[in-house]
Amino acid sequence: MIQKSFLCRQKTAITFKKWGRKGYSIFSSMHKVVRIGTLSVSYLIFATPANAERPMLVASNDTIEPTEQVDMEEVIVTAQRVPVTFSEAARIVQVISKEELASAPVHDLQDLLKFASNVDVRQRGNNGVQSDISIRGSSFDQVLILLNGIPLNDPQTGHHNLNLPVSFDAIDRIEILEGPASRLYGPNAFSGAINIITGKNVNPNITGRISGGQYGYFDAGTSAVFRTGKLHNTISADYKMADGALPNTDFKIGNAFYQGILSYPTGKMEFQGGYTDRGFGANDFYTPAYPNQYERIKTAFASVKAIDQGTIHFSPSFYWRRNQDRFELFRDNIGAPSWYKMHNYHLTDTYGTNLSGWVNTAIGKLAFGTDFRSENIWSTVLGKTMNIPTNAPGESGIQFNHSDSRSDLSLFGEYSNHFGTVDVSMGLMANWNSALGRNWKIYPGLDLGWQISEPLKFYASVNKSLRMPTFTDLYYNSATNIGNADLLSEEAVSVEMGLKYGNDWLTSHFAVFDRWGKNMIDWVRQPNETIWYAKNLTNLNTKGLEFSVSINPSKLFARDIFIQSLDLSYGYLTEDKESGAYISKYLLDYLKHKIDIRLTHGICRNLSASWLISYQDRNGTYTLWDGNKYGNEVDYTPIWLVDTRINWVKNSVNLFIEASNLLNKTYFDYGNVEQPGIWAKAGIVVKLGL
């Protein structure tokens, strides 16, 4: 069956092909029919990317032409640590496809994720400069970021987790797992995980992009996919800059990325490496008292991974990540008082290795794995005092005089099986960390699914998770911040249940969840104090619900109509703390209500429009800065945000014009850091086959 998409023209392009029994991403073929067409933003796939070395459902498109719908066999998903069929999966993942990335009015991961269900993106600097990601009311340190299944979290601070050494052009899709996943990924997947997938575009091509806009905005990039023998190559590079919509918000960002996939008879090897260099004005980022802040960050990353498809499925991997940061409280020392002696310099090295495997037995599927991770920091302020200082790479006359390191070891085990209409997956992670002594701690989990009818499924899960404090939590001290070297690791028990429904034209889910947090880490202060302290909040209980529906109008009406796709989601959160009358800097400023609407529609021949609309009602307060001193505590103001993009597409050319914050609202994601108003841009994308 083939059905055309509506875009005021006759030309279409077939995107998806029959996969046979190959292990494509987390999916490979079975014996039933499932129809997959053009996906709307945040299309809900009910599976967990637990075996992260294999990406999720959506195959990337090989053209910027609209896609057709093609019958396909039902897929197998690795919904836990082993593959299970799509109908057996008992977790929910949002998937953002290549087509959505191409049509959405955004040019970076952060701006795209702010429209995802129950995802909170608190931006200090927009256009990919710096953002904090939260899932279901978590802190930004509690979400795991992966690139092709390799973890990228920075042990210094979660503010650096999105310093991604990968061009936006190279991304094929994004997977968002809501809910705890420590028994799948380890300590950092406390409240969820985001996996960025590249290298799945199989047809050789080259893409070029250039755009410009208000406030001196300029963005140019290129990417290419090509083969050399049995090696599949993806390479990309981009550069963007702007003067900034507000004072001291200029930025310059460069990215370079390479991925190679070498196939052999029993599996494949994946190689990837990237580098990002970004400098930006950090107006009011950490204190409004000194608005002329500046930050320069350099991040390098490399990994190698094998995927063997024998009787026992093995997948060993090794990775390394380095992040170097220079923070200037007074940019270029302009206006610096006598007490300001020097900037802050930090360097983190993180490396690790993972071995995972699974086997199909007579009693069910058994999985096992082990993960080792080493986290190291050298700094002028963070860590323990060094006996012998060492030179800071690339910084003339600067020496690191503080350092620290820790090691983390995790062991995994899991069992899963299908009993008629009931699916069961249970497992655990045993974790040891050198900073916590000699004791091992166990973190179990259980997922259940009941197929009530062919389109309707009930699911429930309970999982225990943990997170280690960052080096900033432990050691950062300043005139307004006091770290805490005695912080305990965070722990939580989470339960979730819900219903999922899916047919040819509608996909929907409803979920309720509860997370009981213990020793939760936050920077807090008493109402009459000015100093922020890193503390373990005694308890923090998070409750919430979410609802999402995705509609395919062409399926509903059996013909193409004006509206191509429509998605609506709503999330609600509430938190109860048992920690006294603290004012929270991060953890308690969650989105109480969030509504997201995503709409794509045709206009006329070759012309279409995409809309991303979000309502955000944030809990919590911040201390208002009047330009000279702190004043009263004020509430965050609810806000409607609208981004839009108009696309003209013909053959291999896409011309676009777009605007973010179309309603020109003044708002604050965090504290006194004002976000820019309307920002218009225009550009062209050209994609050619090789």
Buried (B, 14 or more C-beta within 10 A) or exposed (E): EEBBBBBEBEEBBBBBEEBEEEBBBBBBBBEEEBBBBBBBBBBBBBBBBBBBBBBBBBBBBBBBBBBBBBEBBBBBBBBBBBBBBBBBBBBBBBBBBBBBBBBBBBBBBBBBBBBBBBBBBBBBBBBBBBBBBBBBBBBBBBBBBBBBBBBBBBBBBBBBBBBBBBBBBBBBBBBBBBBBBBBBBBBBBBBBBBBBBBBBBBEBBBBBBEBBBBBEBBBBBBBBBBEEEEEBBBBBBBBBBBEBBBEBBBBBBBBBBBBBBBEEEEBBBBBBBBBBBBBBBBBBBBBBBBBBBBBBBBBBBBBBBBBBBEEEBBBBBBBBBBBBBBBBBBBEEEEBEEEEEEBBBBBBBBBBEBBBBBBEEEEBBBBBBBBBBBBBBBBBBBBEEBEEBEEBEEBEEBBBBBBBBBBBBBBBBBBBBBEEBBBBBBBBBBBBBEBBEEEEBEBBBBBBBBBEEEBBBBBBBBBBBBBBBBBBBBBBEBEEBBBBEEBBBBBBBBBBBBEBBBEBBBBBBBBEBBBBBBBBBBBBBEEEEEEBBBBBBEBBBBBBBBBBBBBBBBBBEEEBEEBBBBBBBBBBBEBEBEBEEBBBBBBBBBBBBBBBBBBBBBBEEBBBBBBBBBBBBBBBBBBBBEEEEBEEEEEBEEBBBBBBBBBBBBEBBBBBBBBBBBEEBEBBBBBBBBBBBBBBBBBEBBBEEE
